[in-house]
């Protein structure tokens, strides 16, 4: 235990963000560089090393949180990094992007602010990179087996790294022009600078993983032919079909899916464009969807110089305290103010869009909405609450409905789908097709980055067992696991 009295003598202190007027002028991460290390030892000391550490169960990866909290408190950064990597391939991703279900399950959180687990995690891994403690781990010998991984998001990368380290020859196929999936093009630079992806890719290359970009399985390479070429295949293509909003005016110019809008902003930061083809500059922007993707659109619009930003959510505003039906240690639905919301804009809850209004040239100019409420478990419109708000750019950030079937991947493999439209799999993450496995959102449906990494690691164990008859790779979860995060 780091400090037996730490949770009594030290209050919670989270990472500091840069002033809004400063960070809106650039695309760098919002946190003050170097602000965590001076406080992180004290924050780690708040960990009580509980007899039953519920944070383990709250985290799908089973992160050894009390152990690396203790090492961080003692400033043994190399040992902390080793414990962190024992369960998580990419803690710099989760430390920046995960909503921290571990903190929701923290025992201290029963009656005090939880330990800043996420901040400790990111401090350990950033220190490890700076100290040179993160190095390639190539296998001692090769198995002679080959594996294709379809998709280079967190699930695909985790599976690929685990299988490469197990001695298999792994090739990752990505349909975009750069590796990273939604980490690359769906997450804005101000939430995670892409240097964190780039150096992991270089580590994986040094370990032996091979990457093929701008190759879409199903279109550029027939899926059945790919299966014959490799000893095993892991499908980690994500749930990339965006949920649409079929209301009058949807066809107007200026109404876009979030995943049409956000990648272009990231491509500017990659140097592909001087200015994004879709921009919020000088426009009244409306973001439909109150989740993290919607917040990403809000922050992006602010940096592009939007005239105004309004975020709409069909559900009521969550409370700031746990609801009775979401007791500790479950993951509660709470009202969140992200860094993007700190930067301005308006958030409107319990409203539904009824139609879009355009000008004579077919460009969206306004959005019509109505207030809604739940009655007898059904969502109903409230009469007399209709109103019109200006909207010259609308982004649809309402989630995703499943794996892309337009490219033929599902049909060419002959994959079975579950009742939710995801790729069906068994307890080893194997599909109905021999030697074909699935991990991440493609099999689970839209979920969190920490679940994607956990599924990638678990699917890798299933593949390793299939190829060799046994495996020493860890399997954090099973496909049916929900732990305490849902």
C-alpha positions as CSV (number, residue, x, y, z in Angstrom):
1,X,0.0,0.0,0.0
2,X,1.5,3.3,-1.1
3,X,0.4,5.5,1.9
4,X,-1.9,4.0,4.6
5,X,-3.3,7.5,5.2
6,X,-3.1,8.9,1.7
7,X,-6.8,8.7,1.1
8,X,-7.4,10.6,4.3
9,X,-4.8,13.3,3.9
10,X,-4.9,14.0,0.2
11,X,-7.8,15.2,-1.9
12,X,-8.4,14.4,-5.5
13,X,-6.5,16.6,-8.0
14,X,-7.0,16.0,-11.7
15,X,-4.9,17.0,-14.7
16,X,-4.9,20.8,-15.4
17,X,-6.1,22.0,-18.8
18,X,-4.7,24.9,-20.7
19,X,-6.7,28.2,-20.7
20,X,-9.6,28.0,-23.3
21,X,-8.5,31.1,-25.2
22,X,-5.0,29.5,-25.6
23,X,-6.0,26.0,-26.6
24,X,-8.6,27.2,-29.2
25,X,-5.7,28.7,-31.2
26,X,-4.1,25.3,-31.8
27,X,-4.8,21.6,-32.1
28,X,-2.4,20.4,-29.3
29,X,-3.7,18.3,-26.4
30,X,-5.7,20.4,-24.0
31,X,-3.7,19.5,-20.9
32,X,-0.9,21.6,-19.5
33,X,2.3,19.7,-20.5
34,X,4.2,18.3,-17.6
35,X,1.6,19.3,-15.0
36,X,0.8,15.7,-13.8
37,X,4.2,14.4,-12.6
38,X,4.6,16.8,-9.7
39,X,1.2,15.7,-8.2
40,X,0.9,12.1,-9.4
41,X,2.8,10.5,-6.5
42,X,0.4,12.1,-4.0
43,X,-2.6,11.1,-6.1
44,X,-1.4,7.5,-6.4
45,X,-1.0,7.5,-2.6
46,X,-4.8,7.8,-2.3
47,X,-5.2,4.2,-3.5
48,X,-6.1,2.1,-0.6
49,X,-4.9,-1.3,-2.0
50,X,-8.3,-2.7,-1.2
51,X,-8.8,-6.3,-0.1
52,X,-11.1,-6.6,-3.1
53,X,-10.0,-4.1,-5.7
54,X,-13.2,-3.5,-7.6
55,X,-11.3,-1.3,-10.0
56,X,-10.0,-4.6,-11.5
57,X,-13.5,-5.7,-12.3
58,X,-14.5,-2.2,-13.6
59,X,-11.7,-2.4,-16.1
60,X,-12.3,-4.9,-18.9
61,X,-8.5,-5.4,-19.2
62,X,-8.2,-6.3,-15.5
63,X,-5.5,-3.7,-15.1
64,X,-3.3,-4.2,-12.0
65,X,-4.2,-0.7,-10.7
66,X,-3.2,-0.9,-7.0
67,X,0.2,-2.3,-8.0
68,X,1.2,0.4,-10.5
69,X,-0.3,3.0,-8.2
70,X,2.2,1.8,-5.5
71,X,5.1,2.0,-7.9
72,X,4.1,5.4,-9.1
73,X,4.0,6.6,-5.5
74,X,7.5,5.3,-5.0
75,X,8.6,6.7,-8.3
76,X,9.7,3.3,-9.6
77,X,8.6,4.2,-13.1
78,X,10.2,1.2,-14.8
79,X,8.3,-1.2,-12.6
80,X,5.1,0.8,-12.9
81,X,5.4,0.6,-16.7
82,X,6.0,-3.2,-16.6
83,X,2.9,-3.7,-14.5
84,X,0.9,-1.4,-16.8
85,X,1.9,-3.3,-19.9
86,X,1.2,-6.6,-18.3
87,X,-2.5,-6.1,-19.1
88,X,-2.6,-3.3,-21.6
89,X,-0.8,-2.9,-24.9
90,X,-1.6,0.8,-25.3
91,X,-2.0,2.6,-22.0
92,X,-1.3,5.9,-23.7
93,X,-4.5,5.4,-25.7
94,X,-6.7,4.4,-22.8
95,X,-5.1,7.0,-20.4
96,X,-6.3,9.7,-22.8
97,X,-9.5,8.3,-24.3
98,X,-11.1,5.8,-21.9
99,X,-14.1,7.1,-19.8
100,X,-12.4,5.3,-16.9
101,X,-15.0,2.7,-15.7
102,X,-12.2,1.7,-13.2
103,X,-12.7,5.0,-11.4
104,X,-16.5,4.4,-11.2
105,X,-15.7,1.1,-9.5
106,X,-13.0,2.5,-7.1
107,X,-13.8,1.6,-3.5
108,X,-12.8,5.1,-2.4
109,X,-15.5,6.4,-4.7
110,X,-18.2,5.1,-2.4
111,X,-18.0,8.2,-0.2
112,X,-15.1,10.3,-1.6
113,X,-13.9,11.3,-5.1
114,X,-12.2,8.3,-6.7
115,X,-8.5,7.9,-7.2
116,X,-7.4,9.6,-10.4
117,X,-6.5,6.2,-12.0
118,X,-6.6,7.5,-15.5
119,X,-4.2,10.3,-14.8
120,X,-1.8,8.0,-13.0
121,X,-1.9,5.6,-16.0
122,X,-1.1,8.2,-18.6
123,X,1.7,9.6,-16.4
124,X,3.4,6.2,-16.1
125,X,3.3,5.5,-19.8
126,X,4.4,9.0,-20.8
127,X,7.3,8.8,-18.4
128,X,8.1,5.3,-19.8
129,X,8.4,6.6,-23.3
130,X,10.5,9.6,-22.2
131,X,12.8,7.2,-20.2
132,X,13.2,4.7,-23.0
133,X,11.5,2.0,-21.1
134,X,9.2,1.1,-24.0
135,X,11.1,-1.0,-26.4
136,X,10.3,-3.5,-29.2
137,X,9.7,-7.1,-27.9
138,X,10.2,-9.3,-31.0
139,X,9.6,-13.1,-30.6
140,X,12.5,-15.4,-29.8
141,X,11.4,-17.7,-32.6
142,X,8.9,-17.8,-35.4
143,X,6.1,-20.3,-35.6
144,X,5.9,-20.4,-39.3
145,X,2.2,-19.5,-39.2
146,X,0.7,-16.5,-40.8
147,X,-2.2,-14.3,-39.7
148,X,-4.1,-11.5,-41.4
149,X,-5.7,-8.8,-39.3
150,X,-8.4,-6.7,-41.0
151,X,-8.6,-3.3,-39.4
152,X,-6.0,-1.2,-37.5
153,X,-8.0,0.3,-34.7
154,X,-7.3,-0.6,-31.1
155,X,-8.7,-4.1,-31.4
156,X,-6.8,-4.9,-34.5
157,X,-3.5,-3.5,-33.2
158,X,-3.8,-5.3,-29.9
159,X,-4.5,-8.6,-31.6
160,X,-1.6,-8.0,-34.1
161,X,0.9,-7.2,-31.4
162,X,0.0,-10.2,-29.2
163,X,0.2,-12.6,-32.2
164,X,3.4,-11.1,-33.4
165,X,5.0,-11.5,-30.0
166,X,3.7,-15.1,-29.9
167,X,5.9,-15.8,-33.0
168,X,3.4,-15.6,-35.8
169,X,3.9,-13.6,-39.0
170,X,1.1,-10.9,-38.9
171,X,0.0,-8.6,-41.6
172,X,-2.5,-5.8,-40.8
173,X,-4.8,-4.5,-43.6
174,X,-6.2,-1.0,-43.3
175,X,-8.5,0.6,-45.9
176,X,-7.5,4.1,-45.0
177,X,-4.2,5.7,-46.1
178,X,-2.7,5.6,-42.6
179,X,-2.7,3.1,-39.7
180,X,-4.9,3.7,-36.7
181,X,-8.6,3.3,-37.6
182,X,-10.8,5.7,-35.6
183,X,-7.9,6.4,-33.4
184,X,-6.3,8.1,-36.4
185,X,-9.2,9.8,-38.1
186,X,-12.1,9.7,-35.5
187,X,-10.3,11.1,-32.5
188,X,-9.4,14.8,-32.8
189,X,-5.8,15.9,-32.2
190,X,-6.7,17.9,-29.1
191,X,-7.8,14.7,-27.4
192,X,-4.8,12.6,-28.5
193,X,-1.9,13.8,-30.6
194,X,-1.1,11.2,-33.3
195,X,2.5,10.9,-32.2
196,X,1.2,8.4,-29.7
197,X,0.0,6.2,-32.5
198,X,3.0,6.7,-34.7
199,X,5.5,5.5,-32.1
200,X,3.5,2.4,-31.3
201,X,3.4,1.6,-35.0
202,X,7.1,1.9,-35.2
203,X,7.5,-0.4,-32.1
204,X,5.2,-3.0,-33.8
205,X,7.2,-2.8,-37.0
206,X,10.4,-3.4,-35.1
207,X,8.7,-6.4,-33.5
208,X,7.9,-7.8,-37.0
209,X,4.3,-6.8,-37.6
210,X,3.7,-5.8,-41.2
211,X,1.2,-3.1,-42.4
212,X,-0.7,-2.7,-45.6
213,X,-2.7,0.6,-46.0
214,X,-5.3,1.5,-48.7
215,X,-6.3,-2.1,-49.0
216,X,-10.0,-2.9,-48.3
217,X,-10.8,-6.5,-47.9
218,X,-13.9,-7.4,-49.8
219,X,-13.2,-4.8,-52.5
220,X,-9.4,-4.8,-53.2
221,X,-8.9,-8.4,-52.1
222,X,-11.6,-11.0,-52.1
223,X,-12.1,-12.2,-48.5
224,X,-12.2,-15.9,-49.4
225,X,-8.9,-15.5,-51.2
226,X,-7.4,-13.8,-48.2
227,X,-8.5,-16.8,-46.0
228,X,-6.8,-19.2,-48.3
229,X,-3.6,-17.1,-48.2
230,X,-3.3,-17.1,-44.4
231,X,-3.4,-19.7,-41.7
232,X,-5.9,-17.5,-39.7
233,X,-7.7,-14.2,-40.0
234,X,-8.8,-11.7,-37.4
235,X,-11.7,-9.4,-38.3
236,X,-11.3,-6.1,-36.4
237,X,-13.0,-3.8,-38.9
238,X,-15.1,-2.0,-36.3
239,X,-18.7,-0.9,-36.4
240,X,-18.4,1.9,-39.0
241,X,-21.9,2.3,-40.3
242,X,-23.1,5.6,-38.9
243,X,-26.7,5.9,-37.6
244,X,-28.7,8.1,-40.0
245,X,-31.5,10.6,-39.4
246,X,-34.2,10.1,-42.1
247,X,-36.1,13.4,-41.8
248,X,-37.1,15.9,-44.5
249,X,-34.1,17.8,-45.8
250,X,-31.5,15.2,-44.9
251,X,-30.2,15.4,-48.5
252,X,-29.3,19.1,-48.2
253,X,-25.6,20.1,-48.6
254,X,-24.0,20.7,-45.2
255,X,-25.6,17.8,-43.4
256,X,-22.9,15.3,-42.7
257,X,-22.1,12.2,-40.6
258,X,-19.6,13.0,-37.9
259,X,-17.2,10.5,-39.5
260,X,-17.3,12.5,-42.7
261,X,-16.5,15.7,-40.8
262,X,-13.9,14.7,-38.2
263,X,-11.4,12.8,-40.4
264,X,-11.0,15.8,-42.7
265,X,-10.0,18.0,-39.7
266,X,-7.4,15.3,-38.8
267,X,-6.1,15.2,-42.3
268,X,-5.3,18.9,-42.1
269,X,-3.1,18.1,-39.1
270,X,-1.5,15.3,-41.1
271,X,-0.6,17.8,-43.8
272,X,-3.0,16.5,-46.5
273,X,-5.0,19.7,-46.7
274,X,-4.3,23.4,-46.1
275,X,-8.0,23.8,-45.1
276,X,-10.6,21.1,-44.5
277,X,-13.1,20.5,-47.4
278,X,-15.9,20.6,-44.7
279,X,-15.4,23.4,-42.2
280,X,-17.3,25.2,-39.5
281,X,-15.6,28.5,-40.0
282,X,-18.1,31.3,-39.7
283,X,-21.1,29.0,-39.6
284,X,-23.8,28.2,-37.1
285,X,-23.1,24.5,-36.3
286,X,-25.5,22.0,-34.9
287,X,-24.3,18.7,-33.6
288,X,-26.9,16.0,-33.2
289,X,-25.9,13.4,-30.6
290,X,-24.8,14.0,-27.0
291,X,-22.0,11.4,-26.7
292,X,-18.2,11.6,-27.0
293,X,-18.3,11.7,-30.8
294,X,-20.7,14.7,-30.6
295,X,-18.3,16.4,-28.1
296,X,-15.4,15.8,-30.6
297,X,-17.5,17.6,-33.2
298,X,-18.1,20.5,-30.8
299,X,-14.4,20.9,-30.0
300,X,-13.4,20.7,-33.7
301,X,-16.0,23.3,-34.7
302,X,-14.7,25.7,-32.0
303,X,-11.2,25.4,-33.4
304,X,-12.4,26.0,-36.9
305,X,-14.0,29.3,-35.9
306,X,-17.7,28.5,-35.8
307,X,-20.1,31.4,-35.3
308,X,-22.1,29.2,-32.8
309,X,-22.2,25.6,-31.7
310,X,-25.3,23.8,-30.5
311,X,-25.4,20.2,-29.4
312,X,-28.7,18.3,-29.3
313,X,-29.5,15.2,-27.3
314,X,-32.8,13.3,-27.5
315,X,-32.4,11.9,-24.0
316,X,-33.0,13.9,-20.8
317,X,-30.0,15.6,-19.1
318,X,-28.3,13.0,-16.8
319,X,-27.9,13.8,-13.2
320,X,-24.7,14.8,-11.5
321,X,-25.0,12.1,-8.8
322,X,-25.6,8.3,-9.3
323,X,-29.2,7.3,-10.0
324,X,-30.7,4.7,-7.7
325,X,-30.6,2.2,-10.5
326,X,-26.9,2.7,-11.1
327,X,-25.3,2.0,-7.7
328,X,-21.6,1.7,-7.0
329,X,-19.6,-0.1,-8.5
330,X,-21.5,0.0,-11.8
331,X,-20.7,2.6,-14.4
332,X,-23.2,5.5,-14.0
333,X,-24.6,7.7,-16.6
334,X,-23.7,11.2,-15.3
335,X,-23.7,14.7,-16.7
336,X,-20.2,15.3,-18.1
337,X,-18.5,18.5,-19.0
338,X,-15.7,17.6,-21.4
339,X,-12.9,19.9,-22.4
340,X,-14.9,20.7,-25.6
341,X,-17.9,21.8,-23.6
342,X,-15.7,24.0,-21.4
343,X,-14.9,25.9,-24.6
344,X,-18.4,27.1,-25.3
345,X,-21.5,26.3,-27.1
346,X,-25.0,25.3,-26.0
347,X,-26.3,21.9,-25.0
348,X,-29.9,21.1,-25.4
349,X,-31.5,18.0,-24.0
350,X,-34.8,16.2,-24.6
351,X,-35.3,17.4,-28.2
352,X,-35.8,15.6,-31.5
353,X,-35.0,17.0,-35.0
354,X,-38.1,17.1,-37.2
355,X,-36.7,18.5,-40.4
356,X,-33.9,20.5,-42.1
357,X,-34.6,23.7,-44.0
358,X,-32.4,24.8,-46.9
359,X,-31.9,27.8,-49.2
360,X,-32.6,27.9,-52.9
361,X,-29.2,26.5,-53.7
362,X,-29.8,23.4,-51.6
363,X,-27.6,24.3,-48.6
364,X,-28.9,23.7,-45.1
365,X,-29.8,26.9,-43.3
366,X,-31.9,25.9,-40.3
367,X,-33.0,22.9,-38.2
368,X,-36.5,22.4,-36.8
369,X,-36.8,20.6,-33.5
370,X,-39.4,19.7,-30.9
371,X,-39.1,18.9,-27.2
372,X,-39.8,15.3,-26.3
373,X,-40.5,13.4,-23.1
374,X,-41.0,9.8,-22.0
375,X,-44.5,8.7,-21.2
376,X,-45.2,5.1,-20.3
377,X,-41.8,4.1,-21.6
378,X,-42.4,5.8,-25.0
379,X,-40.8,8.9,-26.4
380,X,-43.5,11.5,-27.3
381,X,-43.3,15.0,-28.7
382,X,-44.6,17.8,-26.5
383,X,-47.2,19.9,-28.4
384,X,-46.4,23.6,-28.8
385,X,-42.6,23.2,-28.3
386,X,-41.5,23.3,-32.0
387,X,-38.9,25.8,-32.8
388,X,-36.3,26.7,-35.5
389,X,-32.6,27.3,-34.9
390,X,-30.0,28.4,-37.5
391,X,-27.8,25.6,-38.9
392,X,-25.4,26.0,-41.7
393,X,-23.4,22.9,-40.8
394,X,-25.0,19.8,-39.2
395,X,-23.1,16.8,-38.0
396,X,-24.8,13.5,-37.2
397,X,-23.1,11.9,-34.2
398,X,-25.7,9.4,-33.1
399,X,-23.6,6.3,-32.9
400,X,-23.0,3.4,-35.2
401,X,-25.2,0.5,-36.2
402,X,-22.7,-2.2,-37.2
403,X,-20.0,-3.5,-39.5
404,X,-19.9,-2.2,-43.1
405,X,-21.5,-4.8,-45.3
406,X,-21.3,-2.8,-48.5
407,X,-17.8,-4.0,-49.3
408,X,-18.8,-7.7,-49.4
409,X,-16.5,-8.8,-46.6
410,X,-19.3,-10.5,-44.6
411,X,-20.7,-12.3,-47.7
412,X,-17.4,-13.3,-49.1
413,X,-16.3,-14.9,-45.9
414,X,-19.8,-16.4,-45.4
415,X,-20.0,-15.0,-41.9
416,X,-23.0,-15.5,-39.6
417,X,-24.4,-12.5,-37.8
418,X,-26.0,-12.3,-34.4
419,X,-29.4,-10.9,-33.5
420,X,-27.9,-7.4,-33.3
421,X,-26.3,-7.5,-36.7
422,X,-22.8,-8.0,-35.4
423,X,-20.4,-10.8,-36.5
424,X,-21.3,-13.9,-34.4
425,X,-18.5,-15.6,-32.5
426,X,-18.0,-18.3,-29.9
427,X,-16.2,-18.2,-26.5
428,X,-12.8,-18.2,-28.3
429,X,-13.9,-15.3,-30.5
430,X,-14.1,-17.7,-33.5
431,X,-16.7,-17.1,-36.2
432,X,-18.6,-19.9,-38.0
433,X,-15.8,-19.9,-40.6
434,X,-12.8,-22.1,-39.7
435,X,-9.8,-20.0,-38.8
436,X,-11.6,-16.7,-38.9
437,X,-11.9,-14.7,-35.7
438,X,-13.5,-11.4,-34.8
439,X,-12.6,-8.8,-32.2
440,X,-13.8,-5.4,-31.1
441,X,-16.8,-3.5,-32.4
442,X,-17.2,-5.8,-35.4
443,X,-18.4,-8.5,-33.0
444,X,-19.4,-6.5,-30.0
445,X,-21.1,-3.5,-31.5
446,X,-20.2,0.1,-30.7
447,X,-18.2,0.2,-27.5
448,X,-15.3,1.6,-25.6
449,X,-11.6,1.6,-26.5
450,X,-10.7,-0.4,-23.4
451,X,-13.2,-3.1,-24.5
452,X,-11.6,-3.1,-28.0
453,X,-8.1,-3.7,-26.6
454,X,-9.4,-6.4,-24.3
455,X,-11.2,-8.2,-27.1
456,X,-8.1,-7.9,-29.4
457,X,-6.0,-9.6,-26.7
458,X,-8.5,-12.3,-26.0
459,X,-9.0,-13.0,-29.7
460,X,-5.3,-13.3,-30.1
461,X,-5.3,-16.1,-27.5
462,X,-8.0,-17.9,-29.4
463,X,-6.0,-17.6,-32.7
464,X,-2.8,-18.8,-31.0
465,X,-4.6,-21.8,-29.6
466,X,-6.1,-22.6,-33.0
467,X,-2.6,-22.4,-34.7
468,X,-0.5,-24.2,-32.1
469,X,-2.9,-26.1,-29.9
470,X,-2.1,-24.1,-26.8
471,X,-1.4,-20.6,-25.8
472,X,0.3,-18.6,-23.1
473,X,-1.3,-15.4,-24.2
474,X,-3.7,-13.8,-21.6
475,X,-7.4,-13.6,-22.3
476,X,-8.9,-10.8,-20.3
477,X,-12.6,-11.4,-21.3
478,X,-15.0,-13.6,-23.1
479,X,-17.4,-12.3,-25.8
480,X,-20.3,-12.4,-23.3
481,X,-18.6,-10.4,-20.6
482,X,-20.1,-7.1,-19.6
483,X,-18.3,-6.7,-16.2
484,X,-19.4,-3.6,-14.3
485,X,-19.2,-1.1,-17.2
486,X,-22.7,-1.5,-18.7
